[in-house]
Amino acid sequence: MAHPIMLGYEQTFEKKFPLIMIVGREPNTETMSKTDGSLGGLPFTDKGIDINGKSYNNQRCSFWNIAFGTFARYNQLNIREIKTLFVKKKACPLIFTDASPIAILNSVNNKYEIRKEIDQSILDHVEMIFSKEEIIQRVKHVIFSGLQNPVYNTFKTQFIERANKYAIHINADMPFFYGTHSEGIQKAIKQEDVSIFNSVYKEFINC
């Protein structure tokens, strides 16, 4: 089954408020294969997040929850409070995409061997992301989460080149959003990141 190029909560893609894009490595599920260019939904519960009504990683996804929690923390909220706000407004200023269009199962131990073979499809993948012009124009900040390995260099170079047209701020040094990386994540967040978190939040709550 193909998977969306971007994920957003409820009415997010239909609204006009600014966005923060989180870029992960690749989808980690056996039900998805290659990106099909569509926009996907991101429903969640207080216990975690699920996709299309099916549990994802036992209804918990550390990657997404840490992203929400980080955004909440720098706006003086906790994750439950921020999710309650998202539910109330039926939207969320964080959207998600991946550096790779090819899904890899979580159970695969040596993901590097697969990742290093995807270079030839990266250009099309980046093009597909930026083809969503109305969404990209709303993106004020992009976080590359866990993309330090050289296998992601082509993606990062191509993405940054395209993003420069839109004057999007990019934090390319963020550790992967995982519980054991919390200290590194906090160290990687700079004052400019916090300022954008704050301004995006203010526009979101007033939309």
Residue pairs with C-beta under 8 A, 6 or more apart in sequence:
1 31
1 32
1 33
2 32
2 33
2 34
2 35
2 36
2 38
3 27
3 32
3 33
3 34
3 35
3 36
3 40
3 103
4 35
4 36
4 37
4 38
4 39
4 40
5 35
5 36
5 37
5 38
5 39
5 97
5 128
5 129
5 132
6 13
6 21
6 39
6 40
6 95
6 96
6 97
6 129
6 132
6 135
7 39
7 40
7 41
7 42
7 51
7 95
7 96
7 97
8 39
8 40
8 41
8 42
8 92
8 95
8 96
9 41
9 42
9 43
9 44
9 86
9 90
9 91
9 92
9 94
10 41
10 43
10 86
10 90
10 91
10 92
11 90
11 91
12 19
12 42
12 91
12 92
12 93
12 95
13 39
13 95
13 135
15 91
15 207
16 138
16 207
17 91
17 93
17 138
17 200
17 203
17 204
17 207
18 93
18 138
18 139
18 140
18 199
18 200
18 203
18 204
19 93
19 94
19 95
19 135
19 138
19 139
19 140
19 200
20 71
20 93
20 94
20 95
20 139
20 140
20 141
20 142
20 143
20 196
20 197
20 200
21 94
21 95
21 96
21 97
21 139
21 141
21 142
21 143
22 67
22 94
22 95
22 96
22 97
22 142
22 143
22 145
22 177
23 96
23 97
23 98
23 99
23 142
23 143
23 144
23 145
23 147
23 159
24 63
24 96
24 97
24 98
24 99
24 145
24 146
24 176
24 177
25 98
25 99
25 100
25 111
25 115
25 145
25 146
25 147
25 152
25 176
26 98
26 99
26 100
26 101
26 102
26 103
26 104
26 115
27 98
27 103
27 104
28 57
28 103
28 104
28 105
28 106
29 51
29 56
29 103
29 105
29 106
30 103
30 105
31 54
32 103
33 102
33 103
34 101
34 102
34 103
35 98
35 101
35 125
35 128
37 128
37 131
39 132
39 135
40 51
41 51
41 52
42 49
42 51
42 64
42 92
42 96
43 49
43 50
43 51
43 53
44 50
44 64
44 83
45 59
46 80
46 83
47 59
47 60
48 56
48 57
48 58
48 59
48 60
48 61
48 65
49 56
49 59
49 60
49 61
49 64
49 65
50 56
50 59
57 106
62 177
62 178
62 179
63 145
63 176
63 177
63 178
64 96
64 177
65 79
66 177
66 178
66 179
66 182
66 185
67 94
67 96
67 143
67 145
67 177
68 79
68 82
68 83
68 92
68 94
69 78
69 79
69 82
70 177
70 185
70 189
71 82
71 93
71 94
71 197
71 201
72 78
72 79
72 81
72 82
74 189
74 193
74 194
74 197
74 198
75 82
75 197
75 198
75 201
77 85
85 205
86 92
89 204
89 205
89 207
91 204
91 207
93 200
93 201
93 204
95 135
95 139
97 129
99 144
99 147
99 152
99 155
99 156
100 115
100 118
100 122
100 125
100 155
101 118
101 121
101 122
101 124
101 125
101 128
102 114
102 118
102 121
104 111
104 114
104 115
108 114
112 149
112 151
115 149
115 151
115 152
116 151
118 151
119 154
122 154
122 155
122 158
123 154
123 158
125 155
126 155
126 158
126 159
126 162
129 136
129 159
130 136
130 162
136 166
136 168
137 166
139 166
139 168
140 168
140 169
140 196
140 199
140 200
141 168
141 169
141 170
141 171
141 193
141 196
141 197
141 200
142 159
142 163
142 168
142 169
142 170
142 171
143 170
143 171
143 174
143 193
144 152
144 156
144 170
144 171
144 172
144 173
144 174
145 174
145 175
145 176
145 177
146 174
146 175
146 176
146 177
146 178
147 155
147 156
147 172
148 173
148 175
156 172
159 170
160 170
160 172
163 170
169 192
169 193
169 196
171 188
171 189
171 190
171 193
173 188
174 185
174 188
174 189
175 181
175 184
175 185
175 188
177 185
